[in-house]
Amino acid sequence: AQLGERSVRKTVTCRMCNALILREISILSAIYL
């Protein structure tokens, strides 16, 4: 059960980080383009 929780938490945090990175990239591209 613990391993499952950890993997789920990891995927959630990865998704959040990816969303933040994509947002920052879009903001930077909007500034530079």
Summary of the structure (lengths in Angstrom):
residues: 33
radius of gyration: 14.3
end to end distance: 47.4
largest distance: 47.4
contacts: 59
relative contact order: 0.11
helix: 94%
strand: 0%
